[in-house]
Amino acid sequence: MAAQPKTLEYEYPNYLQDPRGIWSWLTTIDHKRIAILYGVSALFFMMVGGLEAMLIRAQLMVPNNHLIGAAIYNELFTMHGTTMIFLVVMPLELGFFANFMIPLHIGARDVAFPRLNALSYWVFIAGAIFLHLGLVRSLAGMPDAGWFGYANLTERMYSPGINIDTWVLGLLILGVSTLLSGLNFFVTIVNMRAPGMTFMRMPMFMWAMLVTTILILLAFPALTVGLVFLFADRFLDTHFYRVSAGATPILWQHLFWIFGHPEVYIMALPAFGIISEVITPFSRKPLFGYPMMAYSLVLIAFLSYGVWGHHMFATGMGPIADSTFAITTMLIAIPTGIKIFSWIATVWGGRLRFTTAMLFTLGFIVEFTAGGLSGVMHASPPVDLQQTDSYIVVAHFHYVLFGGMMMGILAGFYYWWPKITGRMLNETIGKWQFWITLWAFNGTFFPMHFLGVLGMPRRIYTYAPNMGWDFWNYFESINAFILGFAFLLFFINLVWSTLHGEHSSADPWDGRTLEWSIPSPPPAFNFVTIPMVTARDAFWVRKYGSVGAHGVAPAISGGAAAAPVGAPAEVHEHIHMPAPSIYPLIFGLGLFMAALGCMIWIRLILIGGALILMSILGMVFEYPTFGQFNPEALAESTLGLDNRKLGMWAFLGSECVFFASLISTYMVYKDRNLGGFDAMILNIPLTSFSTFILLTSSLLMVLALAAVQRDDRKWGAIWLFGTAFFGMIFLGGQAYEFTDFVLQGLKIQTNLFGQTFYTLVGFHGIHVLIGVCWLLVLAFTTAAGKIGKDRSLAVEIGGLYWHFVDIVWVVIFTLIYLMRTVKHA
Amino acid sequence: MSDHAIKNPHIEAHAVAHEEHPGPGVYLLVAAILTVLTAAEITVFYVPGLQPVLVPILLVLAAVKFAFVAGFYMHLYYDSKVFTIFFGFPLLLALLIVLGLLLLFAHLQGVLSFTIP
């Protein structure tokens, strides 16, 4: 360990000490405490997912085994995948590490939207519990259709129990949580960086998280749409994925993998970021090829949207589509290779310190590279066709997800635990854990390559003897149990070290980034004074006082000279942190009840809805600066832009993909309609009138904004009421149109046209309805004199949403109504 | 959040500049243009002679309307270009997703056939 730097001992309590009590944790909006909540929850689910994995291996240990049976085996592999992805890897990377580290890395006191951060957590908990409702056996067991939930296995006809309902609704809830986190972190990184921290001075973990949040914002909407269709099929008897109705289950695969492949990088990129941070202090060198590392992240993210088809080679997309997806998939190997070579070059020639964190980092590089190489192999369609659904695929994705992501996560634990808890994790136990993990991981998953080549398919609960699979399955299972033991060591280490471990200084690793400049654990407000960043590796430069070429701190070995961060204790008195709030928890509870109501008792939906509404209004009005222009915050922001406005634009960007998925479905199903009602039923004169009404409402909205901006509250309120009124006229027209269609016999279940039309136009209508409610709140508040020039931002943000609803309608009116006669859309 | 803001005069001036939105006159002019464009769309729909070019005309008109609302009512034309990037990239991605799915399904249905020479 490096010579310990002189650290500043703050006179204030750290974030764990003050405030105390369970209530303070239930109402916390401190990003560090929320990170702890995420971490504890995810570690709990890691145990659950790990036990599921070991039960799977126990079942496969010997041929013709009936230890748990086929039905429970299906539930186990479904929930193992779902749990590990949505309840372990993502919450640990995003909820735990990113939540804790983003503000510390960029020199901020919290995330952009602290209440939203807490809300994301409680919604996550609601979704996680919901996914496990099937543990109550009377509710028909756990989901059992795979983490990918392929249609039409998930249709009510083939999965009549409510176990798939819990999966659909659970994932929808978790999607909300992830989207909100993504939006929050995106705005935080873009607009809350400390002065001087340009994009090219950000720690690489911040680059990774920035790109990850973009992936989240633009990938999850496709999954949401796919799940909404599945929900409709199961609850409303529609046929989005039913071949007999003219539809195709291939649509699910497209929507799922448009989300699913970026999802792989949503899990991979944070791990890339973590090891990029860990590798530098333990190599005593700056990160090699920083700019290319950053650009590679961006390129990986961009390409990840164009590779979803490689999961679908076996569906028969045709040679052009197969070739396109094969090429884009192989192209991804280039930026990924740049990263791998950069990590190796960082280590090369360095003065290495083989701490546990470094060992896991090196383990990551080796194992992830192995997984990546087999990935390139799958990118070739003819090869993939031989490997699809065999154990070689299971080997591949475990090398990526465990050998890559989990190793990265473990490296992060050993690296940042001292900062998070103020205690060092035990290095001896850690090194034992690493070597056992390395052995057992390869022992468990490497032979799966052989089993795949020998023809063993995935997802079979047992197999006949003498297929040539017996030995390797036995070998894998033994190693899986050893792997479980390695994780037992990890949990013991976490608990023991947190209670009895060596106290950590502020900078135990001689770190390079800003989090090491503040005490371990940090105070609630993180930084006494917002740091001024003058170079990449900001803390290193402050410690050693020089900036090398291109702003990179030179590699200097030896101990730190001094930790320079300091300020008079009385400064603390002037730092105002947002107050805690119980409403995020109430929101999560409401969402849980509303989802439960869909399955067992419909009145719960109303109760849940009321709780959600109450919590939203509570959060809006408890916030003292609601919509208020804050020149100080604006001056502090990196881009000189308001976080709330940035957040709204990021949200609208996400909505683009949501509506694109809905519109695509309408258009691809337009010609697959099996007869009966079609687009010719659409009432053009009525809709033309509605279109004029909606466009006019947008005019009234900007007039309202102009009035409020000149502090004319009377006309501001009048125009806002007018906008809401025109919105209601539009909704009335839509209600008339829908009623007329239903009376003519066109229901949502009638045919493909009915279901795609009602879903698309209905979702737009829901957006209009939300907009009208929002406008009425704004109008009444303005009429009461609460919104004037100083709070015009509230009207501007509401207006952005309203205009977006308007431009979506511009597209719908053209593509759905005016092009109703166009075939082969 | 903090009482120790590090003031950046450049940023403050920058931020104030973004508050300069157009007045009601511009909004009314845009509304008039949107009305005319919508009327043109409906007209094109009802004129039999324009049916062969219905799709391109409607797509262009819709794109222009979209641009006017986004540019003037949502102030992208006046505000920071950051917002345009935030909205433009997802919009491009959304268009590519629509296009990609249309092509893939067109091939699936045999409407569009690809052959490798």
Interface residues (C-beta under 8 A of the other chain):
Chain A: R109 D110 V190 P195 L217 L218 A222 T248 I250 H254 I258 Y305 G309 M317 G318 P319 I320 A321 S323 T529 I530 M532 V571 H574 I575 H576 M577 P578 P631 E632 A633 L634 A635 E636 S637 L639 G640 L641 K645 L646 W649 A650 L652 G653 S654 C656 V657 F659 A660 S661 I663 S664 M667 V668 D671 R672 I684 S688 T691 F692 L695 T696 S698 L699 M701 V702 L703 L705 A706 Q709 G799 L800 H803 F804 D806 I807 V810 V811 F813 T814 L815 L818 M819 T821 V822 H824 A825
Chain B: M1 S2 D3 H4 A5 I6 K7 N8 I11 E12 H14 A15 H18 E19 H21 G23 P24 Y27 L28 V30 A31 L34 T35 T38 E41 I42 V44 F45 Q51 L54 V55 L58 L59 L61 A62 K65 F66 V69 A70 F72 Y73 M74 S80 V82 F83 F86 F87 F89 P90 L91 L93 A94 L95 L96 I97 V98 L101 L102 L103 L104 F105 A106 H107 L108 Q109 V111 F114 I116
